[in-house]
Amino acid sequence: MTAPTESRSAKRTSAASEITTPPPGATVPAVDPAAGQEYELSDEVLGNECFGCGPHVEHGLQMKRIGRDGTTAYGEIVVKREHQGAPGLAHGGILATAMDEILGTSAWLTGGRYVTGRLETDYLAPVPVGSTLYLKAWCNGVEGRKAYIEGEGRIGGPDGPVAVRAAAIFVRVPMEHFTKQR
Ligand SMILES: CCCCCCCCCC(=O)SCCNC(=O)CCNC(=O)[C@H](O)C(C)(C)COP(=O)(O)OP(=O)(O)OC[C@H]1O[C@@H](n2cnc3c(N)ncnc32)[C@H](O)[C@@H]1OP(=O)(O)O
C-alpha cells in the first residue's frame, strides 16, 4: 500500500499563478499614513451595505477588520449556517468572498480605490460552520493600475492551519466607478 500523497494545493506555498505574480518592474508601495486615513473614511463616503463587511447586512459575512500593518490587512469572520455548502461546512464561494474582501482591503491600504479584476483561490481544508476564519492579506507589488495582492485564511487561531489561500489582481478605479448611476 502506498502512503497517501499530499494534495497539489497543499504543496504549493502560494495561490499566485503567473498572472497574479507581479512582474519584475512592480514596486511594493511605501506605507502612506494618508492611505490609512482614506481607508478609514471610505465607509463614510460609500456607505456600507457590503456583503463582505457591512456590519448590519443580516446574512452577510460581517467581516471584522481587526488591524493593519502597512498594506497588510487582518480580519475575522465567523462561518454561519447560512454560509454552508456541504452540510456543516462553509461554501467555497463564501470563502472566496471572504478572501476577496480581505485582499481588497489590502489593495485599498496602498492608497487607491480598487476593484477585483481576477481572483484565484486554493482550498486546503474544510471550514466548519461555527468556526472563526482568521484572515490576512498583503500587497506583493503595484504596476500601473494593478495591485498584486495575496492572502490566507486560517482556522483554530491566527496561527492555526491554513484552510484557504488566494491571490488576485486588483485594478485601481476612480471614485466615479462607485458613484455613477448605471
Ligand atoms: C475599505 C474598503 C475595502 C474594499 C474591499 C472590497 C472587496 C470587494 C472587491 C470587489 O468584489 S469589486 C467587485 C468585483 N469586480 C468588479 O466588479 C470589476 C468589474 N470589472 C471592471 O469594472 C473593469 O473590467 C476593470 C475596472 C477591472 C478594468 O477596466 P478598465 O477599462 O478600467 O481597465 P483596463 O481593462 O484597461 O485594465 C487596466 C489594467 O488592468 C488589467 N486587467 C483588467 N482586468 C483584468 C483581469 N481580469 N485580469 C488581469 N488583469 C486585468 C488590464 O490588463 C490592464 O493592464 P495594463 O495596464 O498592464 O494594460
The ligand as an SDF file (V2000), in Angstrom:
LIG
                    3D

 59 61  0  0  0  0  0  0  0  0999 V2000
  -12.1870   49.7430    2.8470 C   0  0  0  0  0  0  0  0  0  0  0  0
  -12.6680   49.2510    1.5200 C   0  0  0  0  0  0  0  0  0  0  0  0
  -12.3770   47.7950    1.2680 C   0  0  0  0  0  0  0  0  0  0  0  0
  -12.9370   47.3530   -0.0430 C   0  0  0  0  0  0  0  0  0  0  0  0
  -12.8670   45.8640   -0.1910 C   0  0  0  0  0  0  0  0  0  0  0  0
  -13.5120   45.4690   -1.4770 C   0  0  0  0  0  0  0  0  0  0  0  0
  -13.6400   43.9780   -1.6120 C   0  0  0  0  0  0  0  0  0  0  0  0
  -14.5620   43.5800   -2.7250 C   0  0  0  0  0  0  0  0  0  0  0  0
  -13.9820   43.9270   -4.0710 C   0  0  0  0  0  0  0  0  0  0  0  0
  -14.9220   43.5130   -5.1520 C   0  0  0  0  0  0  0  0  0  0  0  0
  -15.5330   42.4810   -5.0870 O   0  0  0  0  0  0  0  0  0  0  0  0
  -15.0370   44.5820   -6.5200 S   0  0  0  0  0  0  0  0  0  0  0  0
  -16.3800   43.8180   -7.4470 C   0  0  0  0  0  0  0  0  0  0  0  0
  -15.9020   42.7980   -8.4410 C   0  0  0  0  0  0  0  0  0  0  0  0
  -15.1460   43.4260   -9.5070 N   0  0  0  0  0  0  0  0  0  0  0  0
  -15.7490   44.1530  -10.4680 C   0  0  0  0  0  0  0  0  0  0  0  0
  -16.9520   44.3790  -10.4690 O   0  0  0  0  0  0  0  0  0  0  0  0
  -14.8580   44.6960  -11.5340 C   0  0  0  0  0  0  0  0  0  0  0  0
  -15.5500   44.6310  -12.9040 C   0  0  0  0  0  0  0  0  0  0  0  0
  -14.5920   44.9960  -13.9720 N   0  0  0  0  0  0  0  0  0  0  0  0
  -14.3940   46.3000  -14.2950 C   0  0  0  0  0  0  0  0  0  0  0  0
  -15.0320   47.2100  -13.7980 O   0  0  0  0  0  0  0  0  0  0  0  0
  -13.3240   46.5550  -15.3110 C   0  0  0  0  0  0  0  0  0  0  0  0
  -13.0900   45.4210  -16.1030 O   0  0  0  0  0  0  0  0  0  0  0  0
  -11.9710   46.9870  -14.6250 C   0  0  0  0  0  0  0  0  0  0  0  0
  -12.1710   48.2950  -13.8620 C   0  0  0  0  0  0  0  0  0  0  0  0
  -11.4060   45.8920  -13.7020 C   0  0  0  0  0  0  0  0  0  0  0  0
  -10.9290   47.2220  -15.7250 C   0  0  0  0  0  0  0  0  0  0  0  0
  -11.4690   48.0190  -16.7440 O   0  0  0  0  0  0  0  0  0  0  0  0
  -10.7590   49.3350  -17.2890 P   0  0  0  0  0  0  0  0  0  0  0  0
  -11.3380   49.6250  -18.6260 O   0  0  0  0  0  0  0  0  0  0  0  0
  -10.8140   50.4230  -16.2610 O   0  0  0  0  0  0  0  0  0  0  0  0
   -9.2140   48.9640  -17.4130 O   0  0  0  0  0  0  0  0  0  0  0  0
   -8.4500   48.0110  -18.4610 P   0  0  0  0  0  0  0  0  0  0  0  0
   -9.3440   46.9650  -19.0000 O   0  0  0  0  0  0  0  0  0  0  0  0
   -7.7120   48.9080  -19.4040 O   0  0  0  0  0  0  0  0  0  0  0  0
   -7.4110   47.2970  -17.4590 O   0  0  0  0  0  0  0  0  0  0  0  0
   -6.4240   48.0550  -16.7330 C   0  0  0  0  0  0  0  0  0  0  0  0
   -5.2690   47.0980  -16.4770 C   0  0  0  0  0  0  0  0  0  0  0  0
   -5.7730   46.0310  -15.6310 O   0  0  0  0  0  0  0  0  0  0  0  0
   -5.5940   44.7800  -16.2820 C   0  0  0  0  0  0  0  0  0  0  0  0
   -6.7630   43.9390  -16.0100 N   0  0  0  0  0  0  0  0  0  0  0  0
   -8.0580   44.2930  -16.0890 C   0  0  0  0  0  0  0  0  0  0  0  0
   -8.8550   43.2560  -15.8050 N   0  0  0  0  0  0  0  0  0  0  0  0
   -8.0300   42.2180  -15.5630 C   0  0  0  0  0  0  0  0  0  0  0  0
   -8.2400   40.8570  -15.2260 C   0  0  0  0  0  0  0  0  0  0  0  0
   -9.4690   40.3700  -15.0940 N   0  0  0  0  0  0  0  0  0  0  0  0
   -7.1670   40.0680  -15.0470 N   0  0  0  0  0  0  0  0  0  0  0  0
   -5.9210   40.5610  -15.1730 C   0  0  0  0  0  0  0  0  0  0  0  0
   -5.6390   41.8590  -15.4760 N   0  0  0  0  0  0  0  0  0  0  0  0
   -6.6900   42.6590  -15.6790 C   0  0  0  0  0  0  0  0  0  0  0  0
   -5.5270   45.1200  -17.7640 C   0  0  0  0  0  0  0  0  0  0  0  0
   -4.8220   44.0870  -18.4770 O   0  0  0  0  0  0  0  0  0  0  0  0
   -4.7560   46.4130  -17.7320 C   0  0  0  0  0  0  0  0  0  0  0  0
   -3.3870   46.1470  -17.5480 O   0  0  0  0  0  0  0  0  0  0  0  0
   -2.2630   47.0530  -18.2790 P   0  0  0  0  0  0  0  0  0  0  0  0
   -2.3880   48.4020  -17.6150 O   0  0  0  0  0  0  0  0  0  0  0  0
   -0.9810   46.3640  -17.9790 O   0  0  0  0  0  0  0  0  0  0  0  0
   -2.6420   47.0470  -19.7210 O   0  0  0  0  0  0  0  0  0  0  0  0
  1  2  1  0
  2  3  1  0
  3  4  1  0
  4  5  1  0
  5  6  1  0
  6  7  1  0
  7  8  1  0
  8  9  1  0
  9 10  1  0
 10 11  2  0
 10 12  1  0
 12 13  1  0
 13 14  1  0
 14 15  1  0
 15 16  1  0
 16 17  2  0
 16 18  1  0
 18 19  1  0
 19 20  1  0
 20 21  1  0
 21 22  2  0
 21 23  1  0
 23 24  1  0
 23 25  1  0
 25 26  1  0
 25 27  1  0
 25 28  1  0
 28 29  1  0
 29 30  1  0
 30 31  2  0
 30 32  1  0
 30 33  1  0
 33 34  1  0
 34 35  2  0
 34 36  1  0
 34 37  1  0
 37 38  1  0
 38 39  1  0
 39 40  1  0
 39 54  1  0
 40 41  1  0
 41 42  1  0
 41 52  1  0
 42 43  1  0
 42 51  1  0
 43 44  2  0
 44 45  1  0
 45 46  1  0
 45 51  2  0
 46 47  1  0
 46 48  2  0
 48 49  1  0
 49 50  2  0
 50 51  1  0
 52 53  1  0
 52 54  1  0
 54 55  1  0
 55 56  1  0
 56 57  2  0
 56 58  1  0
 56 59  1  0
M  END
$$$$
